[in-house]
């Protein structure tokens, strides 16, 4: 297992280097610059700004200088937020993003596992078709469609919930949480159903039924652990996706998280902020995938034996 972790970490370092190089090339290939705006500035002012932020140097020199600073934990100043560093902006927006992602993950796990378990008990029944139909709808509806629909129904017509913000009240968090969790809830429900249908046909389940155990006890105490292995494997990219996928949700509901900073940085050509957030999200994807693999090893003895 230690060899596997070491190998994954080495691959992660190379992957992050590749992500940094591609992101750096793309943002500098895009038209415009961090100091391009509707208000024209003199050539002298623009040259002074480029010199201050080392944008007048050759691109390879800029890239390796950035890497050297990033390895020391210094991601540089923001080009569009005067007096603030990129690290300060990430630290300021991260709590709201993480809170939203945690709420969405808990909601997706709760509804997805329950819905998948109910559907797997009687395949082909009305409950199964209804659960999987709603799951398919959740997969097909993207956040930028579902979010405005929820705002229109529950915020504008019914006036039950606020349509924007991220305050201390629980009502402020329902609409963005449901919007972000819907797609992941649907995938978890489908994975849980497929895993349970496979486990419930195994010989040890037939033995448990012959002993007179209730169907609920069989599912909870015997079948669910093996059935959730695909869900655990999915949680790695899901956790990273919940954080990275909050861009649209944070923009719709005006949540002050790093997703909004990312969107604004793209429009403002804030090179240092784009680079730092891209590397941050790439590192999260790698970390959560590794964590999911380790949890899957803990749940499945056969995978541990294959490594030994």
C-alpha positions in Angstrom: 0.0 0.0 0.0 2.9 2.4 0.8 4.3 1.7 -2.7 0.9 2.5 -4.2 0.7 5.7 -2.3 4.2 6.8 -3.2 3.6 6.0 -6.9 0.3 8.0 -6.9 2.0 11.0 -5.3 4.8 10.9 -7.9 2.2 10.8 -10.6 0.3 13.6 -8.9 3.4 15.8 -9.0 3.9 15.3 -12.7 0.2 15.8 -13.4 0.2 19.1 -11.4 3.2 20.3 -13.4 1.4 19.5 -16.7 -1.8 21.2 -15.5 0.3 24.3 -14.6 2.0 24.4 -18.0 -1.2 23.9 -20.0 -3.1 26.5 -17.9 -0.2 29.0 -18.2 -0.1 28.6 -22.0 -3.9 28.9 -22.4 -4.3 32.0 -20.3 -1.5 33.8 -22.1 -2.8 32.7 -25.5 -6.2 34.2 -24.8 -6.7 37.8 -26.2 -6.5 40.7 -23.8 -4.6 41.0 -20.6 -5.0 41.7 -16.9 -4.7 45.4 -17.4 -6.9 45.7 -20.5 -10.1 47.6 -19.8 -12.6 49.9 -21.3 -10.6 52.8 -20.1 -7.5 53.3 -22.2 -4.2 53.8 -20.4 -1.1 55.4 -21.7 1.7 53.2 -23.1 3.9 54.3 -20.2 1.4 53.3 -17.5 0.8 49.9 -19.2 4.6 49.3 -19.5 5.1 50.2 -15.9 2.3 47.8 -14.8 3.8 45.0 -16.9 7.2 45.6 -15.5 5.9 45.6 -11.9 4.3 42.2 -12.4 7.0 40.8 -14.6 4.7 40.5 -17.6 7.3 42.0 -19.9 9.6 39.0 -19.5 9.6 36.0 -21.9 6.9 33.5 -21.2 9.3 30.6 -20.1 10.9 33.0 -17.6 7.5 34.0 -16.3 6.4 30.3 -16.0 9.5 29.1 -14.1 9.5 32.2 -11.9 5.9 31.4 -11.0 6.6 27.8 -10.3 9.5 28.7 -8.0 7.3 31.0 -6.0 4.4 28.5 -5.9 6.6 25.8 -4.5 7.3 28.1 -1.6 3.6 28.7 -1.0 3.6 32.2 -2.6 1.0 32.4 -5.4 1.7 36.1 -6.0 -0.6 39.2 -5.9 -3.9 39.4 -7.6 -3.8 41.6 -10.7 -7.4 42.8 -10.3 -7.7 43.1 -6.5 -5.2 45.7 -5.5 -3.4 45.1 -2.2 -4.6 41.5 -1.9 -2.7 38.3 -2.5 -4.1 35.3 -4.2 -3.7 33.3 -1.0 -5.8 35.8 0.9 -8.6 35.6 -1.7 -8.6 31.8 -1.6 -8.7 31.8 2.2 -11.5 34.3 2.2 -13.7 32.4 -0.2 -12.9 28.8 0.8 -15.2 28.5 3.9 -18.4 29.2 2.0 -17.4 26.9 -0.9 -16.5 24.0 1.5 -19.7 24.5 3.5 -21.8 24.4 0.4 -19.9 21.3 -0.8 -20.3 19.5 2.5 -24.1 20.2 2.7 -24.5 19.0 -0.9 -22.5 15.8 -0.3 -24.5 14.9 2.8 -27.8 15.5 1.0 -26.7 13.5 -2.0 -25.5 10.6 0.1 -28.7 10.5 2.2 -31.2 10.7 -0.6 -29.1 8.7 -3.1 -28.5 5.7 -0.8 -32.0 5.6 0.5 -33.5 6.0 -3.0 -31.2 3.4 -4.5 -31.9 0.9 -1.7 -35.7 1.3 -2.1 -35.4 0.8 -5.8 -33.2 -2.3 -5.4 -35.6 -4.1 -3.0 -38.1 -4.6 -5.8 -36.6 -4.1 -9.3 -39.1 -3.1 -11.9 -41.7 -1.9 -9.3 -43.3 1.5 -9.2 -40.8 2.7 -6.6 -37.9 1.5 -8.7 -39.2 3.2 -11.9 -40.0 6.4 -10.0 -36.6 6.6 -8.2 -34.6 5.9 -11.4 -36.8 8.3 -13.4 -36.1 11.1 -10.9 -32.4 10.1 -11.0 -32.3 10.4 -14.8 -34.0 13.8 -14.5 -31.4 14.9 -12.0 -28.6 13.8 -14.3 -30.1 15.6 -17.3 -30.8 18.9 -15.6 -27.6 20.9 -15.3 -27.1 23.3 -12.4 -27.6 26.4 -14.6 -31.1 25.2 -15.5 -32.1 23.7 -12.1 -31.0 26.6 -10.1 -33.1 29.3 -11.8 -36.1 26.9 -11.8 -35.8 26.5 -8.1 -35.4 30.2 -7.6 -38.5 30.9 -9.8 -40.7 28.3 -8.0 -39.6 28.5 -4.3 -38.2 32.0 -4.2 -40.4 34.1 -6.6 -43.8 32.4 -6.8 -44.1 30.7 -3.4 -41.7 33.1 -1.6 -40.7 30.3 0.8 -36.9 30.7 0.5 -34.4 33.5 -0.2 -33.2 33.6 -3.8 -29.6 34.6 -3.1 -27.0 35.0 -0.4 -25.3 32.7 2.1 -26.2 33.9 5.6 -26.4 32.2 9.0 -30.1 31.1 8.4 -30.7 27.6 7.2 -33.2 28.9 4.7 -30.4 30.7 2.8 -28.7 27.4 2.1 -31.4 25.2 0.8 -31.7 26.2 -2.8 -28.0 26.3 -3.6 -27.5 23.0 -1.7 -30.3 21.2 -3.6 -29.1 22.7 -6.9 -25.5 21.4 -6.4 -26.5 18.0 -4.9 -29.1 17.0 -7.5 -26.8 15.5 -10.1 -24.6 13.7 -7.6 -27.7 12.4 -5.7 -28.9 10.8 -9.0 -25.6 9.1 -9.7 -25.3 7.8 -6.1 -28.9 6.4 -6.4 -28.1 4.5 -9.6 -24.8 3.2 -8.3 -26.4 2.0 -5.0 -29.3 0.3 -6.9 -26.9 -1.5 -9.2 -24.6 -2.6 -6.4 -27.5 -3.8 -4.2 -29.1 -5.7 -7.0 -25.8 -7.5 -7.5 -25.3 -8.2 -3.8 -28.8 -9.4 -3.2 -28.3 -12.2 -5.7 -25.3 -13.6 -3.9 -25.4 -17.0 -2.0 -24.7 -15.4 1.4 -27.8 -13.3 1.1 -29.9 -16.4 0.3 -28.4 -18.0 3.5 -29.3 -14.9 5.5 -32.9 -15.1 4.2 -33.1 -18.7 5.1 -32.2 -17.8 8.7 -35.3 -15.6 8.9 -33.6 -12.2 8.8 -35.8 -9.3 7.7 -35.1 -7.7 4.4 -34.1 -4.4 6.1 -31.6 -6.2 8.3 -30.1 -8.1 5.3 -29.7 -4.9 3.4 -28.2 -2.8 6.2 -26.0 -5.4 7.9 -24.9 -7.6 5.0 -25.5 -6.3 1.4 -25.0 -2.6 1.8 -21.3 -2.7 2.6 -20.4 -4.5 -0.6 -22.9 -2.6 -2.6 -21.4 0.8 -1.6 -18.0 0.0 -3.1 -18.9 1.7 -6.4 -20.3 4.7 -4.4 -17.1 5.0 -2.5 -15.1 4.9 -5.7 -17.4 7.6 -7.1 -16.9 9.8 -4.0 -13.4 10.8 -5.0 -14.2 12.7 -8.1 -17.6 13.7 -6.6 -16.1 15.5 -3.7 -13.7 17.4 -6.0 -16.5 18.0 -8.5 -18.8 19.4 -5.7 -16.1 22.0 -4.9 -15.1 22.7 -8.5 -18.8 22.6 -9.7 -19.8 25.3 -7.3 -18.8 27.9 -9.9 -22.2 28.1 -11.5 -24.1 27.7 -8.2 -22.2 30.4 -6.4 -22.7 32.7 -9.4 -26.5 32.0 -9.5 -27.0 32.5 -5.8 -24.4 35.2 -5.2 -22.4 33.1 -2.7 -19.0 34.6 -1.8 -16.9 31.5 -2.4 -13.9 30.7 -4.5 -16.1 29.6 -7.4 -17.2 33.2 -8.0 -13.5 34.3 -7.7 -12.7 31.9 -10.5 -15.4 33.2 -12.8 -14.4 36.8 -12.2 -10.7 35.9 -12.6 -11.4 34.4 -16.0 -13.3 37.5 -17.2 -10.7 39.9 -15.7 -7.6 37.9 -17.0 -6.3 37.7 -13.5 -3.5 35.3 -14.4 -2.2 34.6 -10.9 -5.6 33.9 -9.5 -6.6 31.6 -12.4 -3.3 29.6 -12.0 -3.7 29.2 -8.2 -7.3 28.1 -8.3 -6.7 25.7 -11.2 -3.8 24.1 -9.3 -5.9 24.0 -6.2 -8.8 22.3 -7.8 -6.5 19.8 -9.6 -4.8 19.0 -6.3 -8.3 18.4 -4.7 -9.3 16.0 -7.5 -6.0 14.0 -7.0 -6.4 14.0 -3.2 -10.0 12.8 -3.2 -9.4 10.1 -5.8 -6.5 8.8 -3.7 -8.6 9.0 -0.5 -11.5 7.1 -2.2 -9.0 4.4 -3.4 -7.8 4.0 0.2 -11.3 3.7 1.6 -12.2 1.1 -1.1 -9.1 -0.9 0.0 -10.3 -0.8 3.6 -13.8 -1.9 2.6 -12.7 -4.7 0.2 -10.2 -7.3 1.5 -9.7 -8.7 -2.0 -8.1 -5.5 -3.2 -5.8 -5.5 -0.2 -4.7 -9.1 -0.9 -4.0 -8.1 -4.6 -1.6 -5.4 -3.4 0.3 -7.7 -1.0 
